[in-house]
Amino acid sequence: MTDPDILGLHRILPMAFERQDMTALGAERAARVAADPHDAAAMMDLSMILQSHARTDDALAMMAEALKIRRSYRVVHGDGSGVRLLAFVTPGDFMANTPVDCLLKGSNVVLWLHYVDADTTDLDDLPDHDVALLAIGEATAHRPVLARMTTLLPRLRTPVLNADPRTIAALTRDGVSAMFADEPALLVPRTHQIARATLASVAAGDATLDAQVAGLAFPIIIRPLGTHAGGGLDRAGDAGELAAYLAAWGDDAFFVAPFVDYRGEGGLFSKQRVVLIDGKPYPSHLALSDNWIVHYFGSGMAENAAKRAIEAAWMADFDEDFAARHAAAFAALYRRVGLDYFGIDCAELPDGRLLVFEVDVAMIVHDLEDVATFPYKKPAMRRLFDAFVAMAEARALTLRNAA
């Protein structure tokens, strides 16, 4: 069988982010496949290149062909002298799984990506490893494979990080809002799954929101089930806007929640991404926007020095300021979620609570920004990356000590 080594996300994503020409690299991988139709590693590299060019359907088709040949792929970081980490992943795009490869940047870890799905019958063919990680993110399509992993993971003798498929599967938007409904230190707006027909009756004026869900009233935020990164997310201030939204989206059901105006000083919306590693919070990014749907790359951070200064101070003072101020909220998050690694998107409310938008294990976490423009980002992300590697090393050490 061909060499299992692949380039990995930590090499492909920077090339895409910097808009480098990958034509020659893609041609070289395609030539390898032409010379050896069983070169699954070259197919997997091609799949990642295609994804980075937004050719998702082609990328997933190429990935499917590679997985017919082999299920495990190796990404060597540094000199490969570090811990051997095996990540259980499932086929999908860059947001389907924990971005493990990016979290290992700058380390000497040997990463094995082992692909599983709902039809996986055993874990007998795993590469040698010191510690494992269940890296599959929450998604409607992932429920069958996460259910399968609840049966398979207990059979492993190696330590497994995030070894709770049921909790990962429960990190739906309505599941998270129910999980924290009674936590005073934070607010997760109560989210409901509502059928299209029900919303259509509200949009037509035949029913009220409160009649369908007690206490729910306009304005609301609405999005299709199973979307991330703001996909399909919008605000409806009245029945007419709801009708317009439904006309644009043909889904059978939607997540609906009350709209919370979280504007801060200066009228800007501020959204923070924070990662919890072994219960300790680490800053990933802060974005400021005049739009309530805040996307880091669309918020003008690169063009606005004043915004970057706020993010830089937030990162520099994070432990003593933001994390200390919201210590009760982070403790509640770790207590209720309980996973070794997960991320949140959040904001501060004027009353001191932490407003949580999303909890997930597969949020994109990286240090791709230009060093000249964002000199403060790499040191902060280095601390986050080092914490993740230290956690993996510590779990591997427990196994060695037991042996």
Buried (B, 14 or more C-beta within 10 A) or exposed (E): EBEBBBBBBBBBBBBBBEEEEBEEBBEEBBEBBEEEEBBBBBBBBBBBBBBBEEBBEBBBEBBEBBBEBBBBBBBBBEEEEBBBBBBBBBBBEBBBBBBBBBBBBBBBBBBBBBBBBBEBEEBEEBBEBBBBBBBBBBBEEBBBBBEBBEEBBEEBEBBBBBBBBEBBBBBBBBBBBBBBEEBEBBBBBBBBEBEBEBBBBBBEEEBBBEEBBEEBEBBBBBBBBBBBEEEBBBBBEEBEBBBEBBEEBEBEBBBBBBBBEBEBEEEBBBBBBBBBBBBEBBBBBBBBBEEBBBEBEEBEBBEEEEBBEBBBEBBBEBEEEBBEEBEBBBBBBBEBBEBBBBBBBBBBBEEEBBBBBBBBBBBBBBBBBEEEEBEBBBEBBEBBBBBBBBBBBEBBBEEEEEE
